[in-house]
Each structure stands twice: as structure tokens, then as C-alpha cells.
Amino acid sequence: MTHETKTMKVPVAIADRVQALIDAYEAKEKFNAERKVVVNNLLSMDSLGCEMAVYSLPQGELLDTLRFVYELSGTNSKFVKNILTQSRENPKKVLSDSQRASAKSLLFNLLNEPSVISAMKEI
């Protein structure tokens, strides 16, 4: 069985946009795969081990994991939205101690929600 590939000429702007969409999709899939591994590892730990692991995450990994779990949970927290928006707008800015402690606590609490656990089983 042979497959024939057809090509066509498209304007450069359209080709660039399509490539940007493909690149963004691939980046999102890679991000989700990486976070899925991290979350599965956290969920496989006992409560104390999970809490200690969450509290030892560096800021970048903490925020990425929080973003992933927040999207999975379907919750609507203004505080989480604010932290994630601030980190997206200024990724080099260090979280304050209170923001960092709250983000860790929220991540730990979200990891223990049944909606996250069931969502992880479906992925």
C-alpha cells in the first residue's frame, strides 16, 4: 500500500502560524507528560512523604505542578489564579514567603482532592 503526499503552496504567514500551533501543541503535550509523572510520583507517596516532597519543590516546578493540578481539579481559586498569572507575567520574580507557603499548601490540598485523583486515572 502506497501513500501519496500532496503538497500545496500556502502563504508564508499561514505556514508560520500553523507551525506555531503545532509547536505549541507539542510543548503542551510535553509539559503535561512531565507534570503527569511528577503528580503520579506525589500521589504514590504516603501523606507525609507527599507533603515533604511538595514542600521541597523549587519554585518553577512548584508553579508548573500547581498549574497542572489546578487545571485538573476544576476548582476556581482566585489566589491560585493570581499566583499563576503573576508568574506568567514575570517568570523571574521570586514568590514571597507567604505566597510560596500558600502555593505549597494549596498544591498539597489539591493533590488530595478526589477530582484530581480520578482525573489522573483517566489521563
C-alpha positions as CSV (number, residue, x, y, z in Angstrom):
1,M,0.0,0.0,0.0
2,T,1.4,3.3,-1.0
3,H,0.6,6.7,0.4
4,E,0.8,9.7,-1.8
5,T,1.6,13.0,-0.2
6,K,0.2,16.1,-1.7
7,T,1.7,19.5,-1.1
8,M,0.4,22.8,-1.9
9,K,1.7,26.3,-1.8
10,V,0.4,28.4,1.1
11,P,1.3,31.9,2.1
12,V,4.3,32.1,4.5
13,A,2.3,33.8,7.2
14,I,-0.2,30.9,7.2
15,A,2.6,28.3,7.2
16,D,4.3,30.0,10.1
17,R,1.1,30.2,12.1
18,V,0.3,26.5,11.5
19,Q,3.9,25.6,12.6
20,A,3.5,27.8,15.7
21,L,0.3,26.0,16.5
22,I,2.0,22.6,16.1
23,D,4.9,23.7,18.2
24,A,2.6,25.0,20.9
25,Y,0.6,21.7,20.9
26,E,3.8,19.7,21.2
27,A,5.1,21.9,24.0
28,K,1.8,21.5,25.9
29,E,1.9,17.7,25.4
30,K,5.5,17.5,26.7
31,F,4.5,19.8,29.7
32,N,1.5,17.5,30.5
33,A,3.6,14.4,30.2
34,E,6.3,15.8,32.6
35,R,3.8,17.0,35.1
36,K,1.8,13.7,34.9
37,V,5.0,11.9,36.0
38,V,5.6,14.3,38.9
39,V,2.0,14.2,40.1
40,N,1.8,10.4,39.8
41,N,5.0,10.2,41.9
42,L,3.5,12.5,44.5
43,L,0.2,10.6,44.6
44,S,2.1,7.3,45.1
45,M,3.6,8.6,48.3
46,D,2.0,8.4,51.7
47,S,0.6,11.7,53.1
48,L,3.7,12.8,55.0
49,G,6.1,11.9,52.1
50,C,3.9,13.7,49.7
51,E,3.8,16.8,51.9
52,M,7.5,16.8,52.3
53,A,8.1,16.4,48.6
54,V,5.7,19.2,47.8
55,Y,7.4,21.5,50.3
56,S,10.8,20.7,48.8
57,L,9.9,21.6,45.2
58,P,11.8,24.5,43.7
59,Q,9.7,27.5,42.6
60,G,9.5,26.7,38.9
61,E,8.5,23.1,39.4
62,L,6.1,24.1,42.2
63,L,4.3,26.6,39.9
64,D,4.2,24.2,36.9
65,T,2.8,21.4,39.1
66,L,0.3,23.7,40.7
67,R,-0.8,24.9,37.3
68,F,-1.3,21.3,36.1
69,V,-3.1,20.1,39.2
70,Y,-5.2,23.3,39.3
71,E,-6.4,22.7,35.7
72,L,-7.1,19.0,36.5
73,S,-9.1,19.8,39.7
74,G,-11.5,22.2,38.0
75,T,-11.6,24.4,41.1
76,N,-11.8,28.1,40.9
77,S,-9.4,29.8,43.3
78,K,-8.6,33.5,42.9
79,F,-5.4,33.1,44.9
80,V,-4.1,30.3,42.6
81,K,-5.1,32.3,39.5
82,N,-3.2,35.4,40.9
83,I,-0.1,33.4,41.6
84,L,-0.1,31.7,38.2
85,T,-0.8,35.0,36.4
86,Q,2.0,36.8,38.3
87,S,4.5,34.0,37.5
88,R,3.4,34.0,33.8
89,E,3.8,37.8,33.5
90,N,7.1,37.9,35.3
91,P,8.6,34.4,35.5
92,K,11.9,35.5,37.1
93,K,10.1,37.2,40.1
94,V,10.6,35.2,43.3
95,L,7.4,34.4,45.2
96,S,7.2,36.0,48.7
97,D,7.5,33.6,51.6
98,S,3.7,33.7,52.3
99,Q,2.9,33.2,48.6
100,R,5.3,30.2,48.4
101,A,3.9,28.6,51.6
102,S,0.3,29.1,50.4
103,A,1.1,27.7,46.9
104,K,2.6,24.6,48.5
105,S,-0.3,24.2,50.9
106,L,-2.8,24.6,48.0
107,L,-0.9,22.1,45.8
108,F,-0.8,19.6,48.7
109,N,-4.6,20.1,49.3
110,L,-5.4,19.8,45.6
111,L,-3.4,16.6,45.3
112,N,-5.7,15.1,48.0
113,E,-8.9,16.0,46.2
114,P,-10.8,13.1,44.7
115,S,-11.3,15.0,41.4
116,V,-7.6,15.2,40.8
117,I,-7.1,11.5,41.7
118,S,-9.8,10.4,39.3
119,A,-8.6,12.8,36.6
120,M,-5.1,11.4,36.8
121,K,-6.5,7.8,36.3
122,E,-8.3,9.0,33.2
123,I,-5.2,10.5,31.6
